[in-house]
């Protein structure tokens, strides 16, 4: 029986080493949902690992498609561009909008008002 428990402890410590996001933070985010009453440890681990893999995939896609490839950097604009241009990440466009300067926004707003005035 003690052999079985030590094997389980070894698996738990090994699986914790394979993730880098803090499990306690993921648990806190999951518990913030009113629909969640309790969280199974396996579900917590799998959610944390899936989140890590998703973030890694987003970062690699953004890096490969971004302008920072030459300088070996990843910027917010690379992430926003990937969210806008890649169908897989399109659901992130509200979270990662493209940044625009206020003067550019004001110009586009003026143009829209002029177009509405023409009708």
C-alpha positions as CSV (number, residue, x, y, z in Angstrom):
1,X,0.0,0.0,0.0
2,X,2.8,2.4,0.9
3,X,4.5,1.6,-2.5
4,X,1.3,2.7,-4.3
5,X,1.2,6.0,-2.3
6,X,4.8,6.8,-3.1
7,X,4.2,6.1,-6.8
8,X,1.3,8.5,-6.7
9,X,3.4,11.1,-4.9
10,X,6.1,10.7,-7.5
11,X,3.6,11.2,-10.3
12,X,2.2,14.3,-8.6
13,X,5.6,15.9,-8.1
14,X,6.6,15.0,-11.7
15,X,3.4,16.4,-13.2
16,X,3.8,19.7,-11.2
17,X,7.3,20.1,-12.7
18,X,5.9,19.9,-16.2
19,X,3.8,23.1,-15.8
20,X,5.0,26.6,-15.2
21,X,1.8,28.5,-14.5
22,X,0.9,28.8,-10.9
23,X,-1.8,26.2,-10.2
24,X,-3.2,28.3,-7.3
25,X,-3.8,31.2,-9.7
26,X,-5.6,29.0,-12.2
27,X,-7.7,27.6,-9.4
28,X,-8.6,31.1,-8.2
29,X,-9.7,32.1,-11.7
30,X,-11.7,28.9,-12.1
31,X,-13.4,29.4,-8.7
32,X,-14.4,33.0,-9.7
33,X,-17.1,31.4,-12.0
34,X,-20.4,31.1,-10.1
35,X,-21.0,27.8,-12.0
36,X,-18.0,26.1,-10.3
37,X,-18.5,24.7,-6.8
38,X,-15.5,22.3,-6.6
39,X,-12.5,21.6,-8.7
40,X,-11.0,18.1,-9.1
41,X,-7.1,18.1,-8.9
42,X,-6.8,16.3,-12.3
43,X,-9.1,18.9,-13.9
44,X,-7.1,21.7,-12.4
45,X,-3.9,20.2,-13.7
46,X,-5.2,19.6,-17.2
47,X,-6.7,23.1,-17.4
48,X,-3.4,24.6,-16.3
49,X,-1.5,22.5,-18.8
50,X,-4.0,23.3,-21.6
51,X,-3.7,27.0,-20.8
52,X,0.1,26.8,-21.0
53,X,0.0,25.1,-24.4
54,X,-2.5,27.6,-25.7
55,X,-0.4,30.6,-24.6
56,X,2.7,28.9,-26.1
57,X,0.9,28.3,-29.4
58,X,-0.3,31.9,-29.5
59,X,3.2,33.2,-28.8
60,X,4.9,31.0,-31.4
61,X,2.3,31.9,-34.0
62,X,2.7,35.6,-33.2
63,X,6.5,35.4,-33.3
64,X,6.6,33.5,-36.6
65,X,4.2,35.9,-38.2
66,X,5.3,39.1,-36.5
67,X,7.8,41.8,-37.3
68,X,10.0,41.0,-34.3
69,X,11.5,37.8,-35.9
70,X,14.6,39.7,-37.0
71,X,15.3,41.2,-33.6
72,X,14.1,38.0,-31.7
73,X,11.3,39.9,-29.9
74,X,7.6,39.5,-29.5
75,X,5.5,42.6,-29.1
76,X,1.8,43.4,-28.3
77,X,1.3,44.4,-31.9
78,X,2.5,41.0,-33.1
79,X,-0.1,39.3,-30.7
80,X,-2.9,41.7,-31.9
81,X,-2.0,41.1,-35.5
82,X,-2.2,37.3,-35.1
83,X,-5.5,37.6,-33.2
84,X,-6.9,39.6,-36.1
85,X,-5.5,37.7,-39.0
86,X,-5.6,34.1,-37.8
87,X,-9.0,32.5,-37.7
88,X,-8.0,30.2,-34.8
89,X,-7.3,33.3,-32.6
90,X,-10.0,35.6,-33.9
91,X,-12.0,35.3,-30.7
92,X,-9.2,37.2,-29.0
93,X,-9.7,40.4,-31.1
94,X,-11.7,42.1,-28.2
95,X,-9.0,41.2,-25.7
96,X,-6.0,42.1,-28.0
97,X,-7.2,45.0,-30.1
98,X,-4.8,46.7,-32.5
99,X,-3.5,49.9,-30.9
100,X,-4.0,53.0,-32.8
101,X,-2.9,56.6,-32.1
102,X,-5.6,59.0,-31.0
103,X,-4.9,61.3,-33.9
104,X,-5.6,58.4,-36.3
105,X,-8.8,57.6,-34.5
106,X,-9.9,61.2,-34.6
107,X,-9.2,61.4,-38.4
108,X,-11.2,58.2,-39.0
109,X,-14.0,59.5,-36.8
110,X,-14.1,62.8,-38.8
111,X,-14.2,60.9,-42.1
112,X,-17.1,58.8,-40.8
113,X,-19.0,61.9,-39.8
114,X,-18.4,63.6,-43.2
115,X,-19.6,60.5,-45.0
116,X,-22.8,60.4,-42.8
117,X,-23.3,64.1,-43.6
118,X,-23.2,63.4,-47.3
119,X,-26.3,61.2,-47.1
